[in-house]
Amino acid sequence: MSDFFYDACLNDDNSAEIEREDLELYQQLGPEGRANIDTRWGPPSSWRASARNAPQARNHPLYMDPPNMEILAMYDASSNLRGTGRVLPTRFTPPSATSTPAELFPAGVNGPVYRFIRRGDPKQALIYVDGCCLDNGRASPRGGWAFVFQPGASGVVSARLEKKGPFGDVHAQSSNRAELRAVLGALRFRSWLGEGFTTLVLATDSEYVSKGATVWAPAWVRSGWKTSTGADVKNKDMWEMLLGEAERLGSRGLRIQFWKIPRMLNEKADRGAKDGAVKGDLDEYCELMGVLT
């Protein structure tokens, strides 16, 4: 590891930004999640001092050769928030109907890492999300989800859809549920605001997700989570948590937008979701969090 990278990470501007980012991640955890972090590395206030005093240590959560990232699995739902509709995601409108994510959000450097950053506006980032369900609607469906937050294989995060939702209730596996799970996974994975972004665009090929989040959800909230026919809204727990994330992030200054894209432009996330669907069964809802290493 080069001394130059340490100097870059530890200058006043960059280190302050990284500290804010990690504190944001830490604070959004419940007591169990924070205890897990404290046991392994200590609270965030100790991380910078540890890096200065022992920069050669390679088990530290912050300072290793970029763009490495350790993914922590947190089985702690105590910090999950049910949204009220007070803050809602919005629809992303590209400048042209033929615009593609790759054109508007090329891979770019953001501090020590790469992200998909809006051309001409470094405050906007894009994440590809997708979900799938093998044997959807049959006796033994198997859901998987994935999101792509940076170029390269390391930028794909995929997992099996859990049997329980974010609030502990058991639900049947479905493709729509897997699509929503990918959105929640992307929103909770990093402190995107801590990375300097003020708008996070989620690119999805699912009309159910894109229109549900920006058009149907406000009506569902007003109707007490009933459809126009009076039936219960499916996947209510996922929708409530999505709105909860919009409120939590919105209160801190991060806007969530959805961009409906053609399926052919979402192939990497699609492959990741299919990979997730063949992984082992998961009973408990599991939060995946990426810690810069």
C-alpha positions as CSV (number, residue, x, y, z in Angstrom):
1,M,0.0,0.0,0.0
2,S,1.4,3.4,-1.0
3,D,2.1,6.2,1.4
4,F,0.5,8.5,-1.2
5,F,-2.8,6.7,-0.8
6,Y,-2.7,7.2,3.0
7,D,-1.8,10.9,2.6
8,A,-4.7,11.3,0.2
9,C,-7.1,9.5,2.5
10,L,-6.0,11.4,5.6
11,N,-5.9,15.0,4.3
12,D,-8.4,17.2,6.0
13,D,-11.0,17.3,3.2
14,N,-11.0,13.6,2.3
15,S,-10.7,12.2,5.8
16,A,-13.5,14.4,7.1
17,E,-15.8,13.2,4.3
18,I,-14.9,9.5,4.9
19,E,-15.5,10.0,8.7
20,R,-18.9,11.5,8.0
21,E,-19.7,8.6,5.6
22,D,-18.8,5.9,8.1
23,L,-20.6,7.7,11.0
24,E,-23.7,7.8,8.8
25,L,-23.5,4.1,8.2
26,Y,-22.9,3.4,11.9
27,Q,-25.8,5.6,13.1
28,Q,-28.3,3.9,10.8
29,L,-27.7,0.6,12.5
30,G,-29.7,-0.7,15.5
31,P,-28.0,-1.6,18.8
32,E,-27.1,-5.1,17.6
33,G,-25.5,-3.9,14.4
34,R,-23.5,-1.2,16.3
35,A,-22.3,-3.8,18.8
36,N,-21.1,-6.0,15.9
37,I,-19.0,-3.1,14.6
38,D,-17.7,-2.0,18.0
39,T,-16.5,-5.6,18.8
40,R,-14.7,-5.9,15.5
41,W,-13.2,-2.4,15.0
42,G,-14.4,-0.1,17.8
43,P,-16.7,2.9,17.3
44,P,-16.1,5.2,14.3
45,S,-14.4,7.9,16.4
46,S,-11.4,5.5,16.9
47,W,-10.9,4.5,13.3
48,R,-9.0,7.5,12.0
49,A,-6.7,7.5,15.0
50,S,-6.0,3.8,14.5
51,A,-5.2,4.4,10.8
52,R,-2.7,7.2,11.7
53,N,-1.0,5.1,14.4
54,A,-0.9,1.8,12.6
55,P,-1.3,2.4,8.8
56,Q,0.1,-1.0,8.0
57,A,-2.8,-2.8,9.7
58,R,-4.9,-4.6,7.1
59,N,-7.9,-5.6,9.1
60,H,-9.1,-2.0,9.4
61,P,-12.5,-1.0,8.0
62,L,-11.3,2.2,6.2
63,Y,-7.8,2.2,4.8
64,M,-6.7,-0.4,2.4
65,D,-5.9,-0.4,-1.3
66,P,-8.9,1.0,-3.2
67,P,-11.5,0.0,-4.4
68,N,-11.7,-2.9,-1.9
69,M,-14.8,-3.2,0.2
70,E,-15.9,-5.6,2.9
71,I,-19.6,-6.6,2.9
72,L,-21.0,-7.0,6.4
73,A,-24.2,-9.0,6.9
74,M,-26.4,-7.5,9.7
75,Y,-29.4,-9.5,11.0
76,D,-30.8,-6.5,12.8
77,A,-34.1,-5.0,11.8
78,S,-34.5,-2.6,14.7
79,S,-33.6,0.4,12.6
80,N,-36.0,-0.3,9.8
81,L,-38.5,2.5,9.3
82,R,-42.1,2.2,8.0
83,G,-42.6,5.2,5.7
84,T,-45.6,7.4,5.9
85,G,-45.5,9.0,2.5
86,R,-44.2,12.3,3.8
87,V,-41.2,12.0,1.4
88,L,-41.7,10.2,-1.9
89,P,-39.2,9.1,-4.6
90,T,-39.6,10.8,-8.0
91,R,-39.2,9.8,-11.6
92,F,-35.9,10.5,-13.3
93,T,-36.4,12.2,-16.6
94,P,-33.5,11.9,-19.0
95,P,-32.8,14.7,-21.4
96,S,-33.7,12.5,-24.4
97,A,-35.9,9.5,-24.8
98,T,-32.9,7.7,-26.4
99,S,-30.5,8.6,-23.5
100,T,-28.9,5.6,-21.8
101,P,-27.5,5.2,-18.3
102,A,-24.0,4.6,-19.8
103,E,-24.2,7.9,-21.6
104,L,-25.5,10.0,-18.7
105,F,-23.7,8.2,-15.9
106,P,-20.3,7.0,-17.1
107,A,-18.0,5.4,-14.6
108,G,-16.0,8.0,-12.7
109,V,-13.7,8.5,-9.8
110,N,-15.3,9.6,-6.5
111,G,-12.6,9.9,-3.9
112,P,-10.8,6.5,-3.7
113,V,-13.6,4.6,-5.5
114,Y,-15.4,4.4,-8.8
115,R,-19.1,5.1,-9.2
116,F,-21.6,5.7,-12.0
117,I,-21.6,9.5,-11.8
118,R,-23.8,12.0,-13.8
119,R,-21.9,13.7,-16.6
120,G,-21.7,17.3,-15.7
121,D,-23.1,16.9,-12.2
122,P,-20.9,14.9,-9.7
123,K,-23.6,15.1,-7.1
124,Q,-25.8,12.6,-8.9
125,A,-25.0,8.8,-8.9
126,L,-26.7,5.9,-10.5
127,I,-27.2,2.3,-9.4
128,Y,-28.6,-0.5,-11.5
129,V,-31.1,-2.8,-9.6
130,D,-32.9,-6.0,-10.6
131,G,-34.6,-9.0,-9.1
132,C,-35.8,-12.3,-10.4
133,C,-37.7,-15.4,-9.2
134,L,-37.0,-18.9,-10.5
135,D,-40.2,-20.9,-10.8
136,N,-42.2,-17.8,-10.1
137,G,-45.8,-18.6,-9.1
138,R,-45.1,-22.3,-8.6
139,A,-44.7,-24.5,-5.6
140,S,-41.1,-23.7,-4.7
141,P,-40.1,-20.2,-6.1
142,R,-36.6,-19.0,-5.5
143,G,-36.1,-15.3,-5.5
144,G,-32.8,-13.4,-6.0
145,W,-31.8,-9.8,-6.2
146,A,-28.8,-7.7,-7.2
147,F,-27.6,-4.2,-7.7
148,V,-24.6,-2.8,-9.6
149,F,-23.0,0.3,-8.0
150,Q,-19.6,0.5,-9.7
151,P,-17.9,-1.0,-12.7
152,G,-16.2,-4.4,-12.6
153,A,-17.1,-7.6,-10.8
154,S,-16.6,-6.0,-7.4
155,G,-19.5,-3.6,-8.2
156,V,-22.1,-6.4,-8.3
157,V,-23.9,-7.3,-5.0
158,S,-26.3,-10.2,-5.2
159,A,-28.2,-12.3,-2.7
160,R,-31.0,-14.7,-2.1
161,L,-34.4,-13.3,-1.3
162,E,-35.2,-14.0,2.3
163,K,-38.3,-15.7,3.5
164,K,-39.0,-13.0,6.0
165,G,-39.4,-9.3,5.2
166,P,-37.8,-6.3,6.8
167,F,-40.3,-6.3,9.7
168,G,-40.1,-10.0,10.4
169,D,-43.2,-11.3,8.6
170,V,-43.0,-14.4,6.3
171,H,-43.9,-13.8,2.7
172,A,-44.0,-15.9,-0.5
173,Q,-41.2,-15.5,-3.0
174,S,-42.0,-13.5,-6.2
175,S,-40.2,-11.6,-8.9
176,N,-41.9,-8.3,-7.8
177,R,-40.7,-8.9,-4.2
178,A,-37.2,-9.6,-5.4
179,E,-37.2,-6.4,-7.5
180,L,-38.2,-4.3,-4.4
181,R,-35.6,-6.1,-2.3
182,A,-32.9,-5.0,-4.8
183,V,-33.9,-1.4,-4.3
184,L,-33.8,-1.7,-0.5
185,G,-30.4,-3.4,-0.7
186,A,-29.0,-0.6,-2.9
187,L,-30.3,2.2,-0.6
188,R,-28.9,0.6,2.6
189,F,-25.6,-0.6,1.2
190,R,-23.6,2.6,1.6
191,S,-23.9,6.1,3.0
192,W,-24.4,7.6,-0.5
193,L,-24.8,11.1,1.1
194,G,-21.5,10.6,2.9
195,E,-19.9,10.0,-0.5
196,G,-21.0,13.4,-1.5
197,F,-24.1,12.6,-3.6
198,T,-27.4,14.5,-3.2
199,T,-29.3,12.5,-5.8
200,L,-29.4,8.7,-6.2
201,V,-30.9,7.4,-9.4
202,L,-32.0,3.8,-9.4
203,A,-32.2,2.3,-12.9
204,T,-34.7,-0.6,-13.1
205,D,-36.4,-2.4,-15.9
206,S,-39.4,-3.1,-13.7
207,E,-42.4,-0.9,-14.3
208,Y,-43.9,-2.3,-11.1
209,V,-41.0,-0.8,-9.1
210,S,-40.6,2.5,-11.1
211,K,-44.3,3.3,-11.3
212,G,-45.1,1.9,-7.9
213,A,-42.6,4.1,-6.2
214,T,-43.5,7.3,-8.0
215,V,-47.1,7.0,-9.0
216,W,-49.0,4.3,-7.1
217,A,-47.5,4.6,-3.6
218,P,-49.0,8.0,-2.8
219,A,-52.4,6.7,-3.6
220,W,-51.8,3.5,-1.6
221,V,-50.8,5.6,1.5
222,R,-54.0,7.7,1.2
223,S,-56.2,4.6,0.8
224,G,-54.7,2.8,3.8
225,W,-52.7,0.5,1.5
226,K,-55.7,-0.7,-0.5
227,T,-55.8,-1.0,-4.3
228,S,-58.5,0.6,-6.4
229,T,-60.5,-2.6,-6.1
230,G,-60.2,-2.6,-2.3
231,A,-57.7,-5.5,-2.1
232,D,-54.6,-5.3,0.1
233,V,-51.5,-4.0,-1.6
234,K,-49.1,-6.8,-2.2
235,N,-45.6,-6.5,-0.7
236,K,-46.8,-3.7,1.6
237,D,-43.8,-4.3,4.0
238,M,-41.3,-3.7,1.2
239,W,-43.1,-0.6,0.0
240,E,-43.3,0.8,3.5
241,M,-39.6,0.3,4.0
242,L,-38.9,1.9,0.6
243,L,-40.9,5.0,1.6
244,G,-39.2,4.9,5.0
245,E,-35.8,5.0,3.3
246,A,-37.0,7.9,1.1
247,E,-37.9,9.7,4.3
248,R,-34.7,8.9,6.2
249,L,-32.5,9.8,3.3
250,G,-34.5,12.8,2.3
251,S,-34.3,14.3,5.8
252,R,-30.5,14.2,5.4
253,G,-30.5,15.7,1.9
254,L,-30.4,12.7,-0.5
255,R,-33.1,12.6,-3.1
256,I,-34.2,9.2,-4.6
257,Q,-35.2,8.9,-8.2
258,F,-36.3,6.0,-10.4
259,W,-35.4,5.5,-14.1
260,K,-37.3,2.9,-16.1
261,I,-34.8,1.5,-18.6
262,P,-35.0,-1.3,-21.2
263,R,-34.1,-4.8,-20.0
264,M,-31.2,-5.0,-22.4
265,L,-29.5,-2.1,-20.5
266,N,-29.8,-3.9,-17.2
267,E,-28.1,-7.2,-18.1
268,K,-25.4,-7.1,-15.4
269,A,-27.9,-6.6,-12.6
270,D,-30.1,-9.3,-14.2
271,R,-27.3,-11.8,-14.2
272,G,-26.5,-10.9,-10.6
273,A,-30.1,-11.5,-9.5
274,K,-30.1,-14.9,-11.2
275,D,-26.9,-15.8,-9.4
276,G,-28.6,-14.7,-6.1
277,A,-31.6,-16.9,-6.8
278,V,-29.5,-20.1,-6.8
279,K,-27.8,-19.4,-3.5
280,G,-28.8,-21.1,-0.3
281,D,-32.1,-20.3,1.4
282,L,-32.2,-17.4,3.9
283,D,-34.9,-17.2,6.6
284,E,-34.1,-13.9,8.3
285,Y,-34.0,-10.5,6.5
286,C,-30.3,-9.7,6.1
287,E,-28.9,-6.2,5.7
288,L,-25.8,-6.1,3.5
289,M,-23.5,-3.1,4.2
290,G,-20.4,-2.2,2.3
291,V,-17.5,-0.8,4.4
292,L,-14.6,0.8,2.5
293,T,-11.5,-1.1,3.2
